[in-house]
Amino acid sequence: MRIPARLARWGLPAVFVLVLACAVGCLGGAPRAPFSEESAALVAYYEPRRAADAAHVAALDAARAGDFATLARWREGLERALPSVEAFNQAHAGRVTLSERGPWAVYAPSGEARATLLYLHGGGWCVGPARMNEAFCAALAEQAGVVVWSFAYPLAPERPFPAAPRAVAQALRDLRAKFPDRPLFVGGDSAGGGLAVGAALAAPGLADGLILYYPALAHDASDTPEWEAYKDVILLTADLMAAFSRAYVDETAARTDPQASPILADDAALRALPPVLTVAAECDLLAGLSRRFHGRLAALGREGDARVVVPGSLHGFLSFPRLPDAQAQALAATRAWLDARLR
């Protein structure tokens, strides 16, 4: 058997993971799509380090009990991985300029901006800086011609639900007031995608569109086949998703409040949403939520909505430099959809 070049660079474990993934789907249980080459390589890298997933669950549960030491180190590690603003601007000179303005990281294209994008990072409502998905935000600014305002919303468990959705809704109002004559979109990945929908629900009529990447639209998707198929896949497992949710929101609100779980919004609220683009990861335990969400939107006879699935991709693919193919597909889908909205 010939090993693809990218897998050869990672070694035989990546091939093993690919074969195992296919076997799980063939031998029983929920059907499971094969990982892309780059996804298989990343899973192969993290499988021997799976203990880190349990450590993250423990850190979240400890923080809920008042011990923030491990969670603080996790957050600080994400910050330390970022270059200085000066280094970023030198590397992107003539293409994109980064500035930090209070809770905002602002990525401005070199030319005239066509629109503003309020961006909300992922991280399970508990971790992540405004610059978390910096490479993708910079690419959006440069290639789509939008000014990206990435917002550092309040993090749980110090500031649990509803602090984040309230802050995001106010951020949407602030940007609308700041740029009253420029198209304004709200987007985000994972937890940030859910917060984007929540902001549009809380402040209807202010956004011109929603751009969601593998969004967390509810806290339990165990009744979907995607959850069953991918609940043990590294990057977001069912155990880690549950730990994030425990730290962020109580069970009652998670089951009943559309600000916590936007998929619970009624038809009237969904009908009032602006056009929605979702870029879903195929090998993601949350993919069934966006599939169901877009089914409801389609049943309402709306126009302008689209759901694009990136084949073989993993939850969180915007945050990993080793997943450039998935990021490129997400960027292309976003540019095409924005072009249609801004014509």
C-alpha positions, 0 to 999 in steps of 0.5 A, a space after each residue: 500500500 502506498 502511503 500518502 506523502 503527508 502521512 509518511 511525514 507523520 509516520 505509520 500511526 496516522 495510517 493506523 488511525 485512518 484504518 481504525 476510524 474506518 473499521 469503527 464505522 464498518 463493524 457497528 455503531 454509528 457510521 463514521 466518515 474517514 478522516 482527511 489526511 491532515 486530520 488523521 495525522 493530527 489525531 495520530 499525534 494526539 492519541 498518545 497524549 490523550 491524558 491531556 484531555 482528562 487533565 483539561 476535564 480535571 482543570 475545569 472541574 477544579 476551577 468550578 470548585 475554586 481552584 483556578 491554578 491549572 486552568 490559569 496555566 492553560 489560558 496562559 499557554 494559549 496567550 504565550 503562543 502568540 507573537 507580539 503585536 509588533 511581530 505580527 505587523 512586521 510579518 503581515 506588512 502591507 496586507 493586514 494590521 493588528 491593533 489591540 483595543 481593550 477587549 478587542 483584537 482588530 485585524 484591518 485589511 490594507 485596502 478599503 473594508 467592505 464590511 465589519 465582522 464581530 468575531 467570537 473565539 471558541 474554547 468552551 466558554 472557558 479558555 481562549 484570548 481574543 487572538 486565539 484564531 489569529 491566522 484565520 482572522 487575518 486571512 479573512 481580513 486580507 482575502 475577504 476585505 473585512 475588518 475583523 473585531 475579535 472580542 474577548 468575552 467574559 470567561 466561565 467559571 469566574 463569570 458563568 452564563 449569562 455573562 458572555 451572551 450579555 457582553 456579546 450582545 452589547 458588543 454587537 450594539 456597540 459595533 453597529 453604533 460605531 459603523 452604522 453605514 457598513 455591513 456588519 456580520 457576527 461570526 465565531 467558532 464552536 462556543 463562539 458560534 453559539 454566542 454569535 447566534 445568541 447575540 442575533 437573537 438578543 439584538 434582532 435587526 442589527 446584524 446583516 449575517 451570521 458566520 458560524 464554524 462548527 458551532 456549539 448550538 446546544 450542550 447535549 447532542 447525544 440524540 444525533 448520530 454524529 455525537 455517537 460516531 465522534 464522541 471519543 475523537 480527540 480535540 473535542 470529546 463528549 467528556 470535555 464538552 460536558 466539562 465545559 458545559 458544567 463550568 459555564 451553565 446550569 443544567 436548567 438553563 442549558 435545557 430551556 434558555 435559547 441564549 444558552 442553547 440557541 437551537 431552542 429558539 422558537 420559529 419566530 425568533 429563527 425567522 427574524 435571524 439574518 442569513 446564516 452560513 455554517 461551515 461544519 466539520 464532518 468528523 465532529 460530535 456537534 455536527 448534528 446540531 448545525 444540521 438540525 438547525 439548518 433543517 429548521 431554517 430551511 423549513 421556514 422558507 428563508 433565503 440566503 442560508 447555507 451549510 457547508 461541510 468540510 470533508 474529514 475535518 475535526 472540531 476546532 480545525 481553525 485553531 490548529 496550524 497543522 490543518 491548513 486544507 480545512 482552513 482553506 476550504 472554510 475561508 473559500 466558503 466564507 468568501 463566496 458567501 460574503 461576496 453574494 451578500 455584499 454584491 
